């Protein structure tokens, strides 16, 4: 099972909006994932165990080196939402051992 971190400035409102949309989309595509919400200040490189981070705030380079990061703003604004959801799905379904 894949792990997704939803990261925003406070770890409450915006990441909750992301969670609702992403969970519904993944359910429609029969994809299981563990989803956790964080404030960007809570992320420590030594503790990040995510396969994917969807963020509405800037993510430090040391975190980007550990996990793929997707801009979550389109899921808030609606502009580019479908493309972003499909990008999330593609990242979760990618298997580097097959490529």
Secondary structure, DSSP 8 states (H G I E B T S, - for coil): -EEEEEEESSSSHHHHHHHHHHHHHHHHTT--EEEEEEEGGG--TTT---SEEEESS---HHHHTTSEEEE-HHHHH-TTHHHHHHHHHHHHH--TTT-
